């Protein structure tokens, strides 16, 4: 999945940078989605429990180890970012 970097939120844009939560972003598919988002100018937060992924696969993103079923953790992520 390639994302165009010609959107109004591309890196270097004067507008506020969009933030995206990538659940499972340390796995094979999620890490590629994360990289495409970063390359398109988005800020990325990767949430992964590392059951099948690895933190080394996370590219230029904030990494949070945890599970998407943890409501308190999600509240913290959404409040912080």
C-alpha positions in Angstrom: 0.0 0.0 0.0 1.7 3.2 -1.1 0.4 6.5 0.2 0.9 9.7 -1.7 3.1 12.3 -0.1 1.3 15.0 -2.0 -1.4 15.4 0.6 -1.7 18.6 2.7 -0.1 16.9 5.7 3.1 15.9 4.0 6.4 16.4 5.8 7.3 20.1 5.8 3.7 21.2 5.6 2.7 24.2 7.7 -0.5 22.5 8.8 -0.6 20.3 11.9 0.8 16.8 11.3 -1.8 14.0 11.5 -1.2 11.2 14.0 -2.2 7.6 13.2 -2.4 4.6 15.6 -1.1 1.5 13.9 -2.2 -1.6 15.9 0.0 -4.6 15.1 2.6 -2.2 13.6 5.6 -4.4 14.7 4.5 -7.3 12.5 5.2 -7.8 8.8 2.2 -6.0 7.3 1.8 -3.4 10.0 5.4 -2.4 9.8 5.1 -1.8 6.1 1.9 0.3 6.6 3.7 2.2 9.4 6.6 3.0 7.0 4.3 4.2 4.3 2.5 6.4 6.7 5.7 7.9 8.0 7.0 8.4 4.5 3.7 10.2 3.6 4.2 12.7 6.4 2.1 11.2 9.2 3.2 10.8 12.8 2.7 7.2 13.8 2.1 5.5 17.1 2.6 1.7 16.9 0.8 -0.5 19.4 1.9 -4.1 19.5 2.0 -6.9 22.0 5.0 -8.4 20.2 3.3 -11.8 20.0 4.4 -12.2 16.4 6.2 -8.9 15.8 9.5 -7.4 16.8 10.2 -3.9 18.0 13.1 -3.8 15.5 10.5 -3.7 12.7 9.1 -0.3 13.9 10.3 2.5 11.7 10.5 6.1 13.1 7.4 5.8 15.2 6.5 5.9 18.9 6.4 2.3 20.0 4.0 1.2 22.8 4.1 -2.4 23.9 0.6 -3.5 24.9 -2.7 -4.9 23.8 -5.5 -3.1 22.0 -8.0 -4.7 24.5 -6.4 -2.7 27.4 -8.8 0.2 27.6 -6.7 2.1 30.1 -3.7 1.9 27.8 -5.7 3.2 24.9 -7.0 6.1 27.0 -3.4 7.0 27.8 -2.3 6.8 24.2 -5.2 8.9 23.0 -4.7 11.5 25.8 -0.9 11.7 25.3 -0.9 11.8 21.5 
